[in-house]
């Protein structure tokens, strides 16, 4: 990019930050996105920029959008009139977004779809004020992407998931913070994902690893949840009715639903009142299943070397599983809960639990009407080959 072009772009963004002639600035800004050449770096200055429409970057390669810092450059969509997303990236490759805040869009704050090579670094994505169901579903939302890197980002207030990666491959989420969301971090129908060194706190559920039906990519797996801080995720569930996460009970730390090849290792999982770690099938959601190509069972899950809370806690009464745990265990519910529902076409599910500090356990025998619940760990005292560690 030439010096003249850099200077013009800098002046444009200074004008945008000043708040003068805002509709014209929005139009020019979107024009800049359209005219950006492959390899361009677009610099956002410090300031607060009020926007009323979705900004859309489509079909670009190697573009960097860089702010002056997450606490210095703010793109606000509180007056949004058109578009569902705040910032949307589609059909692109090798895109880097870093150093700014997105807040208060009508729908998702940042959606990236069909992007091969996406880096989100030092971003904040938030709905301000009290968490509520009218907030958008996702703060950071890559879907159908490859080579996704989410680093040192913060997500707040999503009515579904703060950091969500769906139907993607080769993903890492690291050194991020997610709080006051329904789900802090969610990996869904995604393969080869590493979630490590994050903090998920004060959400309804901390970290979710799900496979769901009726999606183009049917099966995820090979997901590592490693060395995270998963702390007091007891927030009221404020997801709109009908969302699958609306069924997540407050007090869920880490949940694996209908996914295979998941390793949960060396996490600190403290003060999650209902199910610090839950391994469940899709059937526990009690939602009709019509996708014949979908497998609803959890299998090949290895939970080891995690640290859980000792002492008393009270499971939520606002969810069937929580109320069941309360009736059965009172104020000492197990730290690891397995619904016991297995694929009738396989001989075993290979759920392995080993060397967890305060790793109390219950198989709640959901398929048998929650009768004859067992706390015997012996059938699950095994190990699985470790997944590769991020480098």
N, C-alpha and C positions, 0 to 999 in steps of 0.2 A: 504494500500500500504506500502511495507516495506521501510526501510531507504535506502537500496541499490537501489531499484527501483526508489525512489524519486531522489536520487543523479544522477542516469543515465539519468533520464528524464531532470533534470535541466541542465546537461552538454549538452545534445542534443539540448535543446532550446538555450543555450548560443552560441553553434555552429551555429544554424540557424540565430541568430541575427547578427552574425559576417559577414554573407554574403559569407562565404567560401564554395566552392564546392556546390553551390546552387542546382543543379539538384539532387545530392545525398541527400541533406538535405530534399528536397521536398518528395522524395521517402520514406525516413525514417519517416518523419512527418506523411505522410498518413499511413504508417505502424503502427505508434503509435496509430492513430485513430482506425485502424482496431483491434489492439490487446488490446485496453483499456478495462478494466474489469468494470462491473457494480459497481458504487460507487466511481470510481477513480476521483481524482482531478488533472487536467493537468495545470501546472503553466507556463505561458508565461512570459519571462523576458522583461525588457525594451529594446527597440531597434526597428529598422525598418527591416522587413523581406520581401524580394521581392519573389513573387510566380508567377508561370506561369500556374498552373493548379488549378482546383477546389479542395478544401479540403472537404471530405465527411465523416460524422459521421452517421452511419446507425445501427439501431437495438440495441442501447445502452440504459441503464437505470441508472439514478442517476449520470450521469457524469457531472462534473463541468469543464469548460474551463475558466481560470481566467488569465487576464493580469495584468500588473503592473500599469494600469491606461490608460484611453482613450487617453491621450496626451503623453503617454510614450511607449506603445506597439502598433505598427502599422503593420498590415498585408496589404501589397500593391500588387494589381493585375494589375498594369499598363502594365506589359509585358505579360499578360495572353495569352496563345496559345491554351489551351484546356479547355472545359467546359464552361457552360453558367453562372454559379454562382461563387461567391467567396467562401463562406462557405455554405455547404448544410447539413441539419440535417433531417433525415427521419426515420419513423417507430420506434420512440423512446419514452421514457417517463422520466419525471422529470429531464430535462436537464437545466443547468444553464450556461449562457454565460455572462461574466462580465469583465469590465475593460480593453477594448482594442478598437482599431480603425480598421475598414475595409475600403479600398478605391480603387476606379478605376477599378472595375471588368468590364468584357465585358457585362455581364447581371446583374442579381440581386446580390447585395452584400451579403445578408444573406437570404437564403430561408429555412424555416422549414415546412415540410409537414408530416401530420399524426403523430403529436407529442402530447402526452397526458401529459401535465405538462411541460411548457416551460417558463423560466424566462430569459429575456434580460434586463440587468441592467448595467447602466453606460457604454454604448457603444456609439461609434460614427461611423456612416456609411455615406460615402461621396464620391462624385465625385468632384475632385478639378478642379479649373479653372472655366471658364464661363459656366453657365448652357446651355446644348445643347441636341438636340434630339437624338444624338448618345450615350448619357449616358444610363445606364441600367434602366429598368422600375421601380424597387423597391429597396429601401435601406434596410429596414427591412421588411420581407415578410413571416409571418406565414400564412399558408393556410391549411384548413382541420385539424385544431388543436383544442384541448380542454385545458382549464385552462392555458391561456396565460397571462403572466404578463410582461409588457414593462414599465420599470421604469428608469427615469433620462437618457434617451437616446437622441441623436442628429442625425438628418437625413438631408442631404444636397444634392441637385443636381439631384434628381431622375426625369426621364422623364415621369413617371406616378405618383407614390405616394412615399413620403419619408417613412412614417410608414403606412403599409397596413396590415390589418387583414381580411382575406376572408374565407367564408364558415366555420366558427369556432364557438365555444360556450364557454361562461364563459371567458371573456376577460377584462383586464383593461389596459389602457394606461394612465400613469400619470407622471407629472413632466418632460415631454419631450419637446424638442425644434425641430421644423421642419421649414426650410426656404430654399428658392431658389429651391423648387420642383414645379412640376405642381400642385399636390395635397399635402398639408402638411401631413395630417392624413386622412386615408380613412378606413372606416368600411364597408365591403361589404358582403351581404348575411350572416350576422353573428348575432347570438342571444346572449342576455344577455351580453351586452358590456357597460363598463363605461369608458368614456373619460373625464378626469377631471384634472384641474390644469396644463394644458399644455400651451405652447406658439406656435402658428402657425402664422408665419409672413413672408411677402415678398415672398409668393408663388403665383401661379395663383389663386388657391382656398385654403382656410385655412383648414376646416374640412368638409369632405364629408361622408354622410351616404347613401349608395346606396344599392338597390337590382337590380340585372341584370339578364337577361334571359340566357338560354342555359347553366346553371351550375347544377351540381349534387344536391347541396343544394339550393332549390328554394326560400326560404323566410327567411329573417332576421327579426329582431325586438327586442323590449325591449332594446333600446340603449339610454343611458343617456349621454348628452353632457353638462358638468356642470363646471362652474367656470374656464373657459379657457380664455386666452388672444388671440384674433383673430385680428391681426393688419396688416393694409396696405398690403393685399394680392392682389397686382395689377401687378404682374410680367407677362410678355409676356408668352403666352401659347406655350411651346416648345415640346409638345407631338407629336410623329409621327402620321401622318394621319391614321385614322381608329381606333385609341384608343377612348374609350368613353370619357376619360378625355380631349381629344382634343377638345371636344365641351363645356368645362367649360369656361365661359367668364372670362378674367382677371377682378379682382375686386370682386370676389366671397368670402364671408366670410365663412358662413356655408350653405351647400346645403344638402337637403333631397330629394332623388330621389326614388320614387316607394317603399318606406318602410313604415311599420306600427309600431305604438307604439314607438315613438321617443319623448324624452323630451329634450328640449334645454332651460337651465335655468342658470341664474346668470353668464352669460358670458359677457366679455367686448369685443365689436365688433366695432372697430374703423378704419376709413379711408379705407374702402373697397369700391372702387369707383362705382361698378355696382350693385351688389346684396348682401348686407351684410348678409341677410338670405333669401334663396330661397327654396320654397317647390314646387316640380314639379313632374309630371308623366314622365314615360319613353317616352311617345309620344312627349314630347318637344324636345327630342334628334333627332327626324325625322330619325330614323333608323328602317328598316323593322323588324317586330316582328313575329316570327314563333313558338315560344315556347308556346304551348297551356296551359301548367301548370303554367305559370308565370302570376302574377298579376302586371300590369304596373302602379298602382295608389298609390299615397301617402295618408295615412289616419292615424287617431289617432296620430296627431302630436301636441305637446303642447309646445308653445314658450312663456316663461314668465320670468319676472324679469331680463331681459338682459339690458345692457346699450349700446346704439348706438350713433354714431356721430351726432352732430347737424351741420347745416351749409351746404355749397355748395360742390358739387363734380360733376365730369363729367363721366357718364358711358362710357364704351368702345364703339367705333363704329365698332369694328371688330367682332361683334357677333349680331345675330338677336335680342336677348332679350335686349342687351345693347343699340342697336340703337333705338329700340322701346321705351325704357325708356327715352332716350335722347329726342326723338321727343315729347313724351307726357309730360315729367316733366322737361325737360331742366336740369339745374344744381341742382335741388332738387328732385332727384328720391327717391322713398320710401326705407326705410330700411328693410322692410319685403315684399317679393314678392311671390305671389301664382299664379300658372298658371290656377287654377280654373277647371282643368280637373278631373272629378269624375267618379267613377264606376257607370254605369247606373243600375246596379243590387242592389245598396244600396241606402238608402234614404238620407244619408248624409255622409260626409267624416270625420267629427269631427276634424277640424283644429281649435285649440284654441289658441288665442293670448291675453295675459293679462299682464298688469303692466310692460310694457317694456319702459324704458326711451328713449325718441325720437323714439318711435316705430311706425313711419309712415308706411302705408300699402297700397298695391294695389293688387287687383285680376285682372290679365291682360286678363282674358277671352280668353285663347288660343284656346279653342274649338270653339269659335265664331269668329275666325279670328282676335283676339285682338281688337274687337270692343266693345264699351260700357264698357271700363275699369272702375272699381269702386274702390274708396278708403274708402268705408264704412266699419268700423271695427265691427259694431254692430252684424252682423251674426256670428262673430268669437269670441265674448266676452263670453268665457266659460272656463272651466278648466277640466282637466282629472286627474284621480288618479295618484299621483306621483310614479315614479319608485323607487325602493330601492336605497339607497345611499351606496357607498362603505364604508367599515369599515377598 
